[in-house]
Amino acid sequence: MIISYNTAFSNFTLHNGFGRAGWGIINALKDMGHTVGFDYHKAPVEVTFAQPEYFTKRKGVHQVLLTPWESTELPPKWLDKMHEADEVWATSEWVADVYRKAGVENVTKVYPHGIEKRYSPTLKTRKNGPLQIINMGTPANRKGSQEALDAFREAFDGNPKRAVLTIKAYQRSHVRWYDGNGRVRDPKELGNVRVVRNQFELEDLVKFTNQFHANVYPSWGEGFGFIPLETLAQATPTICTHDWAEYKKYIHLPVESDQVESPWQWEHPGLMYKPRHESLVEQFLRLEDEYNELAEKHFAQSLELHNEYDWRTLTATAFEDIFNEYA
């Protein structure tokens, strides 16, 4: 069948989650034999994968709005826009629950993101040398890079022989620390922290992330959370908050959190999950003490994770009713 796909133009990229997920949807539908066109007005069904302000109501078309979200309240005007769609699909059960509690009456499906086969698992081992840990997400405040650095410094006490933290920033980083005189300092001044700001093509990024022993991602909230899913798919032990996670059963280094008022009400109104500093420190130390055992556990579960989050399987399940009615 023919399906129209709609999103913001800025989402046609492989450099952000919306873009990678969007191409995952499109490629899965094409792989199943369907035709997908951007904003194709002759299609009987249209899927808009974007925030609600990018949704446009059209007559005579069955319209699905698929959108993620990260806090417990919706931005202004979202509710009305979401009710214009015939169906609203959420990216996780947590997101679907947020929508229903906010008054969205047409939530019909949870359509999680899939994992691409390029994120193939590798059994990680640590013999000699420091733990090599990566953090990704800055400059987005909610992704917890500052919290990761603060806990890392306490856990490893600046010792580069125990662990090195690489902060992979998207163009710029807001992460900082304070010296004994209360002055703001750059993390790259620390002996066991480095900041990488250069951008990678996707294949190079996959190779880059796969060289690390572990990932730390203490996010305050995710509409789905591609970054930890991708490192878990690579069999990389991943320290992560988990209350929002659709795939929490795969997280063996969970960071406890407290649901608090969002510090970024203008961007994420309502409540979010503040990672507990002491829990982050505890999981860093556990990573150090139990590394090879944790690496084996993550490698052992990687095939199950790839099977459960296969793009084609997830897409066939989500679109089954659409195919039956409109194909």
Phi and psi in degrees as GROMACS dihedral restraints (atoms count N, CA, C in turn):
[ dihedral_restraints ]
;  ai    aj    ak    al  type     phi  dphi    fc
    3     4     5     6     1   -98.8    20    10
    4     5     6     7     1   130.7    20    10
    6     7     8     9     1  -127.1    20    10
    7     8     9    10     1   132.2    20    10
    9    10    11    12     1   -88.7    20    10
   10    11    12    13     1   136.3    20    10
   12    13    14    15     1  -118.3    20    10
   13    14    15    16     1   134.1    20    10
   15    16    17    18     1  -133.2    20    10
   16    17    18    19     1   143.5    20    10
   18    19    20    21     1  -165.0    20    10
   19    20    21    22     1   178.4    20    10
   21    22    23    24     1   -72.1    20    10
   22    23    24    25     1   145.1    20    10
   24    25    26    27     1   -58.0    20    10
   25    26    27    28     1   -31.8    20    10
   27    28    29    30     1   -67.4    20    10
   28    29    30    31     1   -11.4    20    10
   30    31    32    33     1   -90.5    20    10
   31    32    33    34     1    -1.5    20    10
   33    34    35    36     1   -86.8    20    10
   34    35    36    37     1    71.7    20    10
   36    37    38    39     1  -153.6    20    10
   37    38    39    40     1   164.7    20    10
   39    40    41    42     1  -107.7    20    10
   40    41    42    43     1    13.6    20    10
   42    43    44    45     1  -102.1    20    10
   43    44    45    46     1     4.3    20    10
   45    46    47    48     1  -144.5    20    10
   46    47    48    49     1   167.0    20    10
   48    49    50    51     1   -63.2    20    10
   49    50    51    52     1   -41.8    20    10
   51    52    53    54     1   -57.8    20    10
   52    53    54    55     1   -43.8    20    10
   54    55    56    57     1   -66.4    20    10
   55    56    57    58     1   -47.2    20    10
   57    58    59    60     1   -66.4    20    10
   58    59    60    61     1   -40.3    20    10
   60    61    62    63     1   -66.4    20    10
   61    62    63    64     1   -40.1    20    10
   63    64    65    66     1   -60.8    20    10
   64    65    66    67     1   -45.2    20    10
   66    67    68    69     1   -68.3    20    10
   67    68    69    70     1   -29.3    20    10
   69    70    71    72     1   -62.3    20    10
   70    71    72    73     1   -42.6    20    10
   72    73    74    75     1   -64.1    20    10
   73    74    75    76     1   -50.8    20    10
   75    76    77    78     1   -60.4    20    10
   76    77    78    79     1   -47.5    20    10
   78    79    80    81     1   -66.9    20    10
   79    80    81    82     1   -35.6    20    10
   81    82    83    84     1   -65.6    20    10
   82    83    84    85     1   -43.1    20    10
   84    85    86    87     1   -63.8    20    10
   85    86    87    88     1   -42.3    20    10
   87    88    89    90     1   -65.4    20    10
   88    89    90    91     1   -39.2    20    10
   90    91    92    93     1   -63.2    20    10
   91    92    93    94     1   -26.4    20    10
   93    94    95    96     1   -87.1    20    10
   94    95    96    97     1     1.6    20    10
   96    97    98    99     1    98.0    20    10
   97    98    99   100     1     8.0    20    10
   99   100   101   102     1   -93.9    20    10
  100   101   102   103     1   158.5    20    10
  102   103   104   105     1  -101.3    20    10
  103   104   105   106     1   129.0    20    10
  105   106   107   108     1  -122.0    20    10
  106   107   108   109     1   126.3    20    10
  108   109   110   111     1  -127.4    20    10
  109   110   111   112     1   145.6    20    10
  111   112   113   114     1   -75.6    20    10
  112   113   114   115     1   123.8    20    10
  114   115   116   117     1    49.6    20    10
  115   116   117   118     1    47.7    20    10
  117   118   119   120     1   -90.4    20    10
  118   119   120   121     1   106.5    20    10
  120   121   122   123     1   -72.2    20    10
  121   122   123   124     1   -13.5    20    10
  123   124   125   126     1   -90.4    20    10
  124   125   126   127     1    -3.4    20    10
  126   127   128   129     1   -76.6    20    10
  127   128   129   130     1   143.6    20    10
  129   130   131   132     1   -76.5    20    10
  130   131   132   133     1   -17.3    20    10
  132   133   134   135     1  -132.9    20    10
  133   134   135   136     1   138.6    20    10
  135   136   137   138     1  -129.0    20    10
  136   137   138   139     1   135.5    20    10
  138   139   140   141     1  -112.6    20    10
  139   140   141   142     1   121.0    20    10
  141   142   143   144     1  -103.8    20    10
  142   143   144   145     1   113.8    20    10
  144   145   146   147     1  -105.6    20    10
  145   146   147   148     1    91.9    20    10
  147   148   149   150     1  -172.4    20    10
  148   149   150   151     1   174.3    20    10
  150   151   152   153     1   -71.0    20    10
  151   152   153   154     1   152.2    20    10
  153   154   155   156     1   -55.7    20    10
  154   155   156   157     1   -26.9    20    10
  156   157   158   159     1   -64.9    20    10
  157   158   159   160     1   -15.9    20    10
  159   160   161   162     1   -92.4    20    10
  160   161   162   163     1     1.6    20    10
  162   163   164   165     1   -84.5    20    10
  163   164   165   166     1   134.6    20    10
  165   166   167   168     1  -124.3    20    10
  166   167   168   169     1   122.7    20    10
  168   169   170   171     1   -70.1    20    10
  169   170   171   172     1   133.8    20    10
  171   172   173   174     1  -130.8    20    10
  172   173   174   175     1   143.2    20    10
  174   175   176   177     1   -81.8    20    10
  175   176   177   178     1   146.2    20    10
  177   178   179   180     1    75.0    20    10
  178   179   180   181     1    12.1    20    10
  180   181   182   183     1  -128.5    20    10
  181   182   183   184     1   135.2    20    10
  183   184   185   186     1   -81.2    20    10
  184   185   186   187     1   115.9    20    10
  186   187   188   189     1  -112.2    20    10
  187   188   189   190     1   129.9    20    10
  189   190   191   192     1  -110.9    20    10
  190   191   192   193     1   131.4    20    10
  192   193   194   195     1  -108.2    20    10
  193   194   195   196     1   114.4    20    10
  195   196   197   198     1  -107.6    20    10
  196   197   198   199     1   119.0    20    10
  198   199   200   201     1  -149.6    20    10
  199   200   201   202     1   137.2    20    10
  201   202   203   204     1   -89.7    20    10
  202   203   204   205     1   167.0    20    10
  204   205   206   207     1  -157.5    20    10
  205   206   207   208     1   161.0    20    10
  207   208   209   210     1  -124.2    20    10
  208   209   210   211     1    -8.5    20    10
  210   211   212   213     1  -131.8    20    10
  211   212   213   214     1   179.8    20    10
  213   214   215   216     1   -88.9    20    10
  214   215   216   217     1    -8.3    20    10
  216   217   218   219     1  -121.2    20    10
  217   218   219   220     1   151.2    20    10
  219   220   221   222     1   -91.3    20    10
  220   221   222   223     1   148.3    20    10
  222   223   224   225     1   -62.7    20    10
  223   224   225   226     1   159.5    20    10
  225   226   227   228     1   -55.6    20    10
  226   227   228   229     1   142.1    20    10
  228   229   230   231     1    75.8    20    10
  229   230   231   232     1    -8.0    20    10
  231   232   233   234     1   -62.8    20    10
  232   233   234   235     1   -42.2    20    10
  234   235   236   237     1   -59.6    20    10
  235   236   237   238     1   -46.4    20    10
  237   238   239   240     1   -63.3    20    10
  238   239   240   241     1   -42.8    20    10
  240   241   242   243     1   -64.8    20    10
  241   242   243   244     1   -38.8    20    10
  243   244   245   246     1   -66.6    20    10
  244   245   246   247     1   -33.1    20    10
  246   247   248   249     1   -74.5    20    10
  247   248   249   250     1   -12.9    20    10
  249   250   251   252     1   -72.5    20    10
  250   251   252   253     1   -24.9    20    10
  252   253   254   255     1   -76.9    20    10
  253   254   255   256     1   153.7    20    10
  255   256   257   258     1   -71.8    20    10
  256   257   258   259     1   -35.1    20    10
  258   259   260   261     1  -141.8    20    10
  259   260   261   262     1   146.4    20    10
  261   262   263   264     1  -114.1    20    10
  262   263   264   265     1   127.3    20    10
  264   265   266   267     1  -108.7    20    10
  265   266   267   268     1   139.3    20    10
  267   268   269   270     1  -104.2    20    10
  268   269   270   271     1   160.4    20    10
  270   271   272   273     1   -93.1    20    10
  271   272   273   274     1    -7.2    20    10
  273   274   275   276     1  -159.2    20    10
  274   275   276   277     1   164.7    20    10
  276   277   278   279     1   -63.9    20    10
  277   278   279   280     1   -35.7    20    10
  279   280   281   282     1   -62.4    20    10
  280   281   282   283     1   -44.6    20    10
  282   283   284   285     1   -65.0    20    10
  283   284   285   286     1   -42.2    20    10
  285   286   287   288     1   -59.6    20    10
  286   287   288   289     1   -40.3    20    10
  288   289   290   291     1   -64.9    20    10
  289   290   291   292     1   -40.4    20    10
  291   292   293   294     1   -60.4    20    10
  292   293   294   295     1   -45.7    20    10
  294   295   296   297     1   -62.2    20    10
  295   296   297   298     1   -46.2    20    10
  297   298   299   300     1   -63.8    20    10
  298   299   300   301     1   -41.4    20    10
  300   301   302   303     1   -67.3    20    10
  301   302   303   304     1   -26.6    20    10
  303   304   305   306     1   -82.0    20    10
  304   305   306   307     1    -4.3    20    10
  306   307   308   309     1   102.4    20    10
  307   308   309   310     1     8.1    20    10
  309   310   311   312     1   -74.3    20    10
  310   311   312   313     1   116.6    20    10
  312   313   314   315     1   -96.4    20    10
  313   314   315   316     1    -6.9    20    10
  315   316   317   318     1  -115.9    20    10
  316   317   318   319     1    31.2    20    10
  318   319   320   321     1   -77.8    20    10
  319   320   321   322     1   118.4    20    10
  321   322   323   324     1  -118.1    20    10
  322   323   324   325     1   -23.1    20    10
  324   325   326   327     1  -143.2    20    10
  325   326   327   328     1   153.6    20    10
  327   328   329   330     1  -112.4    20    10
  328   329   330   331     1   120.4    20    10
  330   331   332   333     1  -122.3    20    10
  331   332   333   334     1    89.3    20    10
  333   334   335   336     1   -68.8    20    10
  334   335   336   337     1   161.5    20    10
  336   337   338   339     1   -75.9    20    10
  337   338   339   340     1   153.2    20    10
  339   340   341   342     1  -100.2    20    10
  340   341   342   343     1   178.4    20    10
  342   343   344   345     1  -117.6    20    10
  343   344   345   346     1   134.5    20    10
  345   346   347   348     1   -79.4    20    10
  346   347   348   349     1   151.5    20    10
  348   349   350   351     1   -67.0    20    10
  349   350   351   352     1   -17.1    20    10
  351   352   353   354     1   -63.2    20    10
  352   353   354   355     1   -22.5    20    10
  354   355   356   357     1   -86.9    20    10
  355   356   357   358     1    62.3    20    10
  357   358   359   360     1   -78.2    20    10
  358   359   360   361     1   146.0    20    10
  360   361   362   363     1   -76.1    20    10
  361   362   363   364     1   145.1    20    10
  363   364   365   366     1  -133.1    20    10
  364   365   366   367     1   130.1    20    10
  366   367   368   369     1   -70.2    20    10
  367   368   369   370     1   115.1    20    10
  369   370   371   372     1   -84.8    20    10
  370   371   372   373     1   144.1    20    10
  372   373   374   375     1  -136.9    20    10
  373   374   375   376     1   151.7    20    10
  375   376   377   378     1  -127.4    20    10
  376   377   378   379     1   118.0    20    10
  378   379   380   381     1  -108.6    20    10
  379   380   381   382     1   -70.8    20    10
  381   382   383   384     1  -123.9    20    10
  382   383   384   385     1   162.4    20    10
  384   385   386   387     1    89.3    20    10
  385   386   387   388     1   173.4    20    10
  387   388   389   390     1   -75.9    20    10
  388   389   390   391     1   158.2    20    10
  390   391   392   393     1   -65.9    20    10
  391   392   393   394     1   131.2    20    10
  393   394   395   396     1  -101.7    20    10
  394   395   396   397     1   112.9    20    10
  396   397   398   399     1  -118.6    20    10
  397   398   399   400     1   136.7    20    10
  399   400   401   402     1  -113.0    20    10
  400   401   402   403     1   144.8    20    10
  402   403   404   405     1  -126.7    20    10
  403   404   405   406     1   134.5    20    10
  405   406   407   408     1  -127.1    20    10
  406   407   408   409     1   150.2    20    10
  408   409   410   411     1   137.7    20    10
  409   410   411   412     1   -34.0    20    10
  411   412   413   414     1   -63.2    20    10
  412   413   414   415     1   142.2    20    10
  414   415   416   417     1   -93.3    20    10
  415   416   417   418     1     8.8    20    10
  417   418   419   420     1   -67.1    20    10
  418   419   420   421     1   115.6    20    10
  420   421   422   423     1   -58.2    20    10
  421   422   423   424     1   -40.8    20    10
  423   424   425   426     1   -67.3    20    10
  424   425   426   427     1   -15.6    20    10
  426   427   428   429     1   -82.2    20    10
  427   428   429   430     1    -2.5    20    10
  429   430   431   432     1    79.6    20    10
  430   431   432   433     1    23.8    20    10
  432   433   434   435     1   -64.6    20    10
  433   434   435   436     1   -38.5    20    10
  435   436   437   438     1   -63.9    20    10
  436   437   438   439     1   -43.5    20    10
  438   439   440   441     1   -62.7    20    10
  439   440   441   442     1   -37.2    20    10
  441   442   443   444     1   -63.4    20    10
  442   443   444   445     1   -44.6    20    10
  444   445   446   447     1   -64.9    20    10
  445   446   447   448     1   -44.1    20    10
  447   448   449   450     1   -61.0    20    10
  448   449   450   451     1   -44.3    20    10
  450   451   452   453     1   -70.7    20    10
  451   452   453   454     1   -36.9    20    10
  453   454   455   456     1   -61.5    20    10
  454   455   456   457     1   -44.2    20    10
  456   457   458   459     1   -62.3    20    10
  457   458   459   460     1   -40.4    20    10
  459   460   461   462     1   -69.3    20    10
  460   461   462   463     1   -41.0    20    10
  462   463   464   465     1   -67.7    20    10
  463   464   465   466     1   -39.6    20    10
  465   466   467   468     1  -112.1    20    10
  466   467   468   469     1    -1.2    20    10
  468   469   470   471     1    53.4    20    10
  469   470   471   472     1    36.1    20    10
  471   472   473   474     1    69.3    20    10
  472   473   474   475     1    15.4    20    10
  474   475   476   477     1   -91.1    20    10
  475   476   477   478     1   106.7    20    10
  477   478   479   480     1   -70.9    20    10
  478   479   480   481     1    -9.2    20    10
  480   481   482   483     1   -82.2    20    10
  481   482   483   484     1   -17.3    20    10
  483   484   485   486     1   -93.9    20    10
  484   485   486   487     1   -45.6    20    10
  486   487   488   489     1  -160.8    20    10
  487   488   489   490     1   149.9    20    10
  489   490   491   492     1  -127.5    20    10
  490   491   492   493     1   131.1    20    10
  492   493   494   495     1  -105.3    20    10
  493   494   495   496     1   125.7    20    10
  495   496   497   498     1  -107.3    20    10
  496   497   498   499     1   119.3    20    10
  498   499   500   501     1   -96.2    20    10
  499   500   501   502     1   110.7    20    10
  501   502   503   504     1   -91.7    20    10
  502   503   504   505     1   107.0    20    10
  504   505   506   507     1   -96.7    20    10
  505   506   507   508     1   152.3    20    10
  507   508   509   510     1   -93.5    20    10
  508   509   510   511     1    95.6    20    10
  510   511   512   513     1    72.1    20    10
  511   512   513   514     1   -44.5    20    10
  513   514   515   516     1  -145.5    20    10
  514   515   516   517     1   161.6    20    10
  516   517   518   519     1  -131.6    20    10
  517   518   519   520     1   137.9    20    10
  519   520   521   522     1  -102.4    20    10
  520   521   522   523     1     2.0    20    10
  522   523   524   525     1   -71.8    20    10
  523   524   525   526     1   139.3    20    10
  525   526   527   528     1  -151.1    20    10
  526   527   528   529     1   172.7    20    10
  528   529   530   531     1  -142.1    20    10
  529   530   531   532     1   167.9    20    10
  531   532   533   534     1  -116.6    20    10
  532   533   534   535     1   135.0    20    10
  534   535   536   537     1   -83.6    20    10
  535   536   537   538     1  -175.3    20    10
  537   538   539   540     1   -64.3    20    10
  538   539   540   541     1   -18.0    20    10
  540   541   542   543     1   -97.7    20    10
  541   542   543   544     1     7.9    20    10
  543   544   545   546     1    78.1    20    10
  544   545   546   547     1    14.4    20    10
  546   547   548   549     1   -87.4    20    10
  547   548   549   550     1   142.4    20    10
  549   550   551   552     1   -73.3    20    10
  550   551   552   553     1   131.2    20    10
  552   553   554   555     1  -126.9    20    10
  553   554   555   556     1   157.0    20    10
  555   556   557   558     1   -81.9    20    10
  556   557   558   559     1   135.2    20    10
  558   559   560   561     1   -57.1    20    10
  559   560   561   562     1   -27.5    20    10
  561   562   563   564     1   -68.4    20    10
  562   563   564   565     1   -10.9    20    10
  564   565   566   567     1   -76.9    20    10
  565   566   567   568     1   -16.0    20    10
  567   568   569   570     1   -78.0    20    10
  568   569   570   571     1   146.2    20    10
  570   571   572   573     1   -72.6    20    10
  571   572   573   574     1   -18.8    20    10
  573   574   575   576     1  -124.7    20    10
  574   575   576   577     1    28.1    20    10
  576   577   578   579     1  -134.9    20    10
  577   578   579   580     1   137.4    20    10
  579   580   581   582     1  -134.3    20    10
  580   581   582   583     1   152.6    20    10
  582   583   584   585     1  -119.9    20    10
  583   584   585   586     1   126.4    20    10
  585   586   587   588     1  -112.6    20    10
  586   587   588   589     1   119.2    20    10
  588   589   590   591     1  -109.0    20    10
  589   590   591   592     1   -14.5    20    10
  591   592   593   594     1   -68.9    20    10
  592   593   594   595     1   151.5    20    10
  594   595   596   597     1   -95.7    20    10
  595   596   597   598     1   146.9    20    10
  597   598   599   600     1  -116.5    20    10
  598   599   600   601     1   147.1    20    10
  600   601   602   603     1   -67.0    20    10
  601   602   603   604     1   156.9    20    10
  603   604   605   606     1   -57.7    20    10
  604   605   606   607     1   -44.3    20    10
  606   607   608   609     1   -61.5    20    10
  607   608   609   610     1   -38.9    20    10
  609   610   611   612     1   -70.1    20    10
  610   611   612   613     1   -34.8    20    10
  612   613   614   615     1   -65.1    20    10
  613   614   615   616     1   -40.8    20    10
  615   616   617   618     1   -61.0    20    10
  616   617   618   619     1   -44.6    20    10
  618   619   620   621     1   -64.9    20    10
  619   620   621   622     1   -39.5    20    10
  621   622   623   624     1   -62.5    20    10
  622   623   624   625     1   -49.6    20    10
  624   625   626   627     1   -68.0    20    10
  625   626   627   628     1   -28.0    20    10
  627   628   629   630     1   -74.3    20    10
  628   629   630   631     1    -9.5    20    10
  630   631   632   633     1   -86.2    20    10
  631   632   633   634     1    -6.7    20    10
  633   634   635   636     1   -91.1    20    10
  634   635   636   637     1   152.7    20    10
  636   637   638   639     1   -71.8    20    10
  637   638   639   640     1   -32.7    20    10
  639   640   641   642     1  -156.2    20    10
  640   641   642   643     1   161.1    20    10
  642   643   644   645     1  -120.6    20    10
  643   644   645   646     1   142.1    20    10
  645   646   647   648     1  -122.4    20    10
  646   647   648   649     1   128.9    20    10
  648   649   650   651     1  -147.2    20    10
  649   650   651   652     1    75.7    20    10
  651   652   653   654     1   -85.9    20    10
  652   653   654   655     1    63.8    20    10
  654   655   656   657     1   -70.9    20    10
  655   656   657   658     1   145.7    20    10
  657   658   659   660     1   -77.9    20    10
  658   659   660   661     1   -12.6    20    10
  660   661   662   663     1   167.0    20    10
  661   662   663   664     1   145.2    20    10
  663   664   665   666     1  -139.9    20    10
  664   665   666   667     1   141.0    20    10
  666   667   668   669     1   -67.7    20    10
  667   668   669   670     1   -30.3    20    10
  669   670   671   672     1  -149.5    20    10
  670   671   672   673     1   -53.3    20    10
  672   673   674   675     1    97.2    20    10
  673   674   675   676     1    71.9    20    10
  675   676   677   678     1   -67.4    20    10
  676   677   678   679     1   -42.7    20    10
  678   679   680   681     1   -58.6    20    10
  679   680   681   682     1   -51.5    20    10
  681   682   683   684     1   -67.3    20    10
  682   683   684   685     1   -33.8    20    10
  684   685   686   687     1   -62.8    20    10
  685   686   687   688     1   -40.3    20    10
  687   688   689   690     1   -66.4    20    10
  688   689   690   691     1   -42.0    20    10
  690   691   692   693     1   -71.6    20    10
  691   692   693   694     1   -34.4    20    10
  693   694   695   696     1   -62.8    20    10
  694   695   696   697     1   -38.2    20    10
  696   697   698   699     1   -65.9    20    10
  697   698   699   700     1   -26.0    20    10
  699   700   701   702     1   -84.8    20    10
  700   701   702   703     1     5.3    20    10
  702   703   704   705     1    66.6    20    10
  703   704   705   706     1    31.1    20    10
  705   706   707   708     1   -95.2    20    10
  706   707   708   709     1   121.4    20    10
  708   709   710   711     1   -52.0    20    10
  709   710   711   712     1   130.8    20    10
  711   712   713   714     1  -129.8    20    10
  712   713   714   715     1   118.7    20    10
  714   715   716   717     1   -86.5    20    10
  715   716   717   718     1   121.8    20    10
  717   718   719   720     1  -155.9    20    10
  718   719   720   721     1   142.1    20    10
  720   721   722   723     1   -63.5    20    10
  721   722   723   724     1   154.2    20    10
  723   724   725   726     1  -136.9    20    10
  724   725   726   727     1    -7.3    20    10
  726   727   728   729     1   -62.4    20    10
  727   728   729   730     1   -30.6    20    10
  729   730   731   732     1   -90.5    20    10
  730   731   732   733     1    -9.9    20    10
  732   733   734   735     1   -81.8    20    10
  733   734   735   736     1   128.7    20    10
  735   736   737   738     1   -66.5    20    10
  736   737   738   739     1   -27.1    20    10
  738   739   740   741     1  -110.4    20    10
  739   740   741   742     1    34.3    20    10
  741   742   743   744     1   -61.5    20    10
  742   743   744   745     1   -23.9    20    10
  744   745   746   747     1   -66.6    20    10
  745   746   747   748     1   -17.2    20    10
  747   748   749   750     1   -92.8    20    10
  748   749   750   751     1    -5.8    20    10
  750   751   752   753     1   -92.8    20    10
  751   752   753   754     1   108.8    20    10
  753   754   755   756     1  -102.1    20    10
  754   755   756   757     1     0.7    20    10
  756   757   758   759     1  -126.5    20    10
  757   758   759   760     1    63.5    20    10
  759   760   761   762     1   -75.6    20    10
  760   761   762   763     1   138.2    20    10
  762   763   764   765     1   -99.1    20    10
  763   764   765   766     1   121.7    20    10
  765   766   767   768     1   -69.8    20    10
  766   767   768   769     1   152.4    20    10
  768   769   770   771     1  -144.1    20    10
  769   770   771   772     1   165.6    20    10
  771   772   773   774     1  -121.7    20    10
  772   773   774   775     1   133.3    20    10
  774   775   776   777     1   -79.8    20    10
  775   776   777   778     1   116.2    20    10
  777   778   779   780     1  -133.0    20    10
  778   779   780   781     1   169.6    20    10
  780   781   782   783     1   -59.5    20    10
  781   782   783   784     1   131.5    20    10
  783   784   785   786     1   -61.3    20    10
  784   785   786   787     1   132.5    20    10
  786   787   788   789     1   -71.3    20    10
  787   788   789   790     1    -8.7    20    10
  789   790   791   792     1  -122.6    20    10
  790   791   792   793     1    60.3    20    10
  792   793   794   795     1   -60.4    20    10
  793   794   795   796     1   -30.9    20    10
  795   796   797   798     1   -68.1    20    10
  796   797   798   799     1   -22.0    20    10
  798   799   800   801     1  -110.7    20    10
  799   800   801   802     1   -40.3    20    10
  801   802   803   804     1  -133.3    20    10
  802   803   804   805     1    84.3    20    10
  804   805   806   807     1   -69.5    20    10
  805   806   807   808     1   155.8    20    10
  807   808   809   810     1    93.9    20    10
  808   809   810   811     1  -143.7    20    10
  810   811   812   813     1  -105.6    20    10
  811   812   813   814     1   151.6    20    10
  813   814   815   816     1  -140.6    20    10
  814   815   816   817     1   173.0    20    10
  816   817   818   819     1  -100.0    20    10
  817   818   819   820     1   104.8    20    10
  819   820   821   822     1   -79.7    20    10
  820   821   822   823     1   120.1    20    10
  822   823   824   825     1   -67.1    20    10
  823   824   825   826     1   138.8    20    10
  825   826   827   828     1   -79.7    20    10
  826   827   828   829     1   126.2    20    10
  828   829   830   831     1   -57.8    20    10
  829   830   831   832     1   -45.9    20    10
  831   832   833   834     1   -66.3    20    10
  832   833   834   835     1   -31.4    20    10
  834   835   836   837     1   -70.0    20    10
  835   836   837   838     1   -38.9    20    10
  837   838   839   840     1   -61.9    20    10
  838   839   840   841     1   -46.9    20    10
  840   841   842   843     1   -59.8    20    10
  841   842   843   844     1   -44.3    20    10
  843   844   845   846     1   -59.1    20    10
  844   845   846   847     1   -42.1    20    10
  846   847   848   849     1   -73.5    20    10
  847   848   849   850     1   -30.9    20    10
  849   850   851   852     1   -61.4    20    10
  850   851   852   853     1   -45.4    20    10
  852   853   854   855     1   -68.4    20    10
  853   854   855   856     1   -36.7    20    10
  855   856   857   858     1   -64.9    20    10
  856   857   858   859     1   -40.1    20    10
  858   859   860   861     1   -57.0    20    10
  859   860   861   862     1   -43.7    20    10
  861   862   863   864     1   -66.0    20    10
  862   863   864   865     1   -42.7    20    10
  864   865   866   867     1   -75.8    20    10
  865   866   867   868     1   -32.3    20    10
  867   868   869   870     1  -120.2    20    10
  868   869   870   871     1    26.1    20    10
  870   871   872   873     1   -56.0    20    10
  871   872   873   874     1   -54.6    20    10
  873   874   875   876     1   -63.3    20    10
  874   875   876   877     1   -36.7    20    10
  876   877   878   879     1   -63.9    20    10
  877   878   879   880     1   -43.5    20    10
  879   880   881   882     1   -65.8    20    10
  880   881   882   883     1   -38.4    20    10
  882   883   884   885     1   -62.6    20    10
  883   884   885   886     1   -41.8    20    10
  885   886   887   888     1   -65.4    20    10
  886   887   888   889     1   -39.3    20    10
  888   889   890   891     1   -64.0    20    10
  889   890   891   892     1   -41.6    20    10
  891   892   893   894     1   -68.7    20    10
  892   893   894   895     1   -37.0    20    10
  894   895   896   897     1   -67.3    20    10
  895   896   897   898     1   -39.4    20    10
  897   898   899   900     1   -64.4    20    10
  898   899   900   901     1   -30.6    20    10
  900   901   902   903     1   -91.0    20    10
  901   902   903   904     1    -6.5    20    10
  903   904   905   906     1   -64.4    20    10
  904   905   906   907     1   -37.2    20    10
  906   907   908   909     1   -65.5    20    10
  907   908   909   910     1   -43.0    20    10
  909   910   911   912     1   -61.1    20    10
  910   911   912   913     1   -41.5    20    10
  912   913   914   915     1   -63.4    20    10
  913   914   915   916     1   -45.9    20    10
  915   916   917   918     1   -61.0    20    10
  916   917   918   919     1   -39.6    20    10
  918   919   920   921     1   -66.8    20    10
  919   920   921   922     1   -43.5    20    10
  921   922   923   924     1   -68.8    20    10
  922   923   924   925     1   -35.4    20    10
  924   925   926   927     1  -108.3    20    10
  925   926   927   928     1    36.6    20    10
  927   928   929   930     1   -73.4    20    10
  928   929   930   931     1   127.7    20    10
  930   931   932   933     1   -58.2    20    10
  931   932   933   934     1   -43.0    20    10
  933   934   935   936     1   -66.8    20    10
  934   935   936   937     1   -42.5    20    10
  936   937   938   939     1   -63.7    20    10
  937   938   939   940     1   -46.7    20    10
  939   940   941   942     1   -62.1    20    10
  940   941   942   943     1   -39.4    20    10
  942   943   944   945     1   -70.1    20    10
  943   944   945   946     1   -41.2    20    10
  945   946   947   948     1   -61.0    20    10
  946   947   948   949     1   -40.0    20    10
  948   949   950   951     1   -67.6    20    10
  949   950   951   952     1   -46.0    20    10
  951   952   953   954     1   -65.4    20    10
  952   953   954   955     1   -38.3    20    10
  954   955   956   957     1   -95.3    20    10
  955   956   957   958     1     4.9    20    10
  957   958   959   960     1   -54.6    20    10
  958   959   960   961     1   -48.5    20    10
  960   961   962   963     1   -66.1    20    10
  961   962   963   964     1   -37.1    20    10
  963   964   965   966     1   -62.2    20    10
  964   965   966   967     1   -47.6    20    10
  966   967   968   969     1   -61.2    20    10
  967   968   969   970     1   -43.6    20    10
  969   970   971   972     1   -63.9    20    10
  970   971   972   973     1   -35.4    20    10
  972   973   974   975     1   -90.5    20    10
  973   974   975   976     1   -33.1    20    10
  975   976   977   978     1  -116.9    20    10
  976   977   978   979     1   -10.6    20    10
